[in-house]
């Protein structure tokens, strides 16, 4: 049975794929079904192809960049106000 013919996967693996955590999905599939790394990757890739799964888009707020930029802007304004 090839990955193309049987793209069904355990729910935990599907959840990891939908969350964009492909490495975690491969690891879970290997643990659950005892597959080799190559076999697990092929099964995950086949599932993604058949079901057209895309990784979720992460928003800038979730990465911590926006709060850091705001902090730096405020620090610069305070510095300019006090020592400018």
Kinemage of the C-alpha trace (Angstrom):
@kinemage 1
@onewidth
@group {chain A} dominant
@subgroup {mainchain}
@vectorlist {calphas} color= white
{ca unk a 1} P 0.000 0.000 0.000
{ca unk a 2} L 1.497 3.336 -1.044
{ca unk a 3} L 0.985 6.744 0.497
{ca unk a 4} L -0.936 7.844 -2.604
{ca unk a 5} L -3.570 5.141 -2.117
{ca unk a 6} L -3.933 5.563 1.647
{ca unk a 7} L -3.639 9.225 2.648
{ca unk a 8} L -5.582 8.724 5.905
{ca unk a 9} L -3.657 9.531 9.044
{ca unk a 10} L -4.309 9.497 12.809
{ca unk a 11} L -6.123 12.549 14.195
{ca unk a 12} L -3.066 13.804 16.144
{ca unk a 13} L -0.970 13.721 12.995
{ca unk a 14} L -3.613 15.576 10.975
{ca unk a 15} L -3.897 18.204 13.706
{ca unk a 16} L -0.126 18.761 13.633
{ca unk a 17} L -0.189 19.128 9.836
{ca unk a 18} L -3.020 21.667 9.985
{ca unk a 19} L -1.089 23.662 12.589
{ca unk a 20} L 1.863 23.859 10.221
{ca unk a 21} L 3.986 21.529 12.379
{ca unk a 22} L 5.088 19.064 9.711
{ca unk a 23} L 8.138 17.850 11.636
{ca unk a 24} L 5.956 17.058 14.646
{ca unk a 25} L 3.503 15.234 12.355
{ca unk a 26} L 6.300 13.067 10.936
{ca unk a 27} L 7.571 12.270 14.419
{ca unk a 28} L 4.092 11.332 15.639
{ca unk a 29} L 3.422 9.150 12.614
{ca unk a 30} L 6.719 7.319 13.091
{ca unk a 31} L 5.917 6.687 16.763
{ca unk a 32} L 2.325 5.570 16.136
{ca unk a 33} L 2.856 3.400 13.071
{ca unk a 34} L 6.536 2.451 13.350
{ca unk a 35} L 7.443 3.853 9.932
{ca unk a 36} L 10.860 4.901 8.714
{ca unk a 37} L 11.600 8.593 8.327
{ca unk a 38} L 11.234 8.349 4.547
{ca unk a 39} L 7.934 6.461 4.765
{ca unk a 40} L 6.465 8.900 7.285
{ca unk a 41} L 7.518 11.922 5.217
{ca unk a 42} L 5.988 10.390 2.086
{ca unk a 43} L 2.705 9.729 3.907
{ca unk a 44} L 2.584 13.311 5.236
{ca unk a 45} L 3.417 14.763 1.812
{ca unk a 46} L 0.747 12.609 0.173
{ca unk a 47} L -1.851 13.730 2.688
{ca unk a 48} L -0.965 17.385 2.116
{ca unk a 49} L -1.198 16.921 -1.675
{ca unk a 50} L -4.530 15.096 -1.574
{ca unk a 51} L -6.188 17.376 0.986
{ca unk a 52} L -4.563 20.650 -0.151
{ca unk a 53} L -3.457 21.548 3.363
{ca unk a 54} L -1.672 24.867 3.774
{ca unk a 55} L 0.294 25.922 6.819
{ca unk a 56} L -1.462 28.607 8.861
{ca unk a 57} L -0.339 32.199 8.409
{ca unk a 58} L 1.194 33.551 11.570
{ca unk a 59} L 0.346 37.110 12.484
{ca unk a 60} L 3.089 39.545 13.401
{ca unk a 61} L 1.722 39.860 16.962
{ca unk a 62} L 2.328 36.168 17.627
{ca unk a 63} L 6.024 36.457 16.775
{ca unk a 64} L 6.778 39.166 19.319
{ca unk a 65} L 8.192 41.590 16.741
{ca unk a 66} L 5.492 44.238 17.035
{ca unk a 67} L 5.748 44.616 20.842
{ca unk a 68} L 9.536 44.874 20.544
{ca unk a 69} L 9.260 47.592 17.885
{ca unk a 70} L 6.784 49.531 20.016
{ca unk a 71} L 9.071 49.265 23.023
{ca unk a 72} L 12.063 50.530 21.040
{ca unk a 73} L 10.034 53.417 19.628
{ca unk a 74} L 8.870 54.453 23.109
{ca unk a 75} L 12.402 54.175 24.506
{ca unk a 76} L 13.746 56.343 21.684
{ca unk a 77} L 11.019 58.976 22.234
{ca unk a 78} L 11.696 59.098 25.969
{ca unk a 79} L 15.436 59.423 25.328
{ca unk a 80} L 14.844 62.263 22.848
{ca unk a 81} L 12.504 64.015 25.289
{ca unk a 82} L 14.917 63.762 28.238
{ca unk a 83} L 18.232 64.341 26.484
{ca unk a 84} L 17.249 65.932 23.174
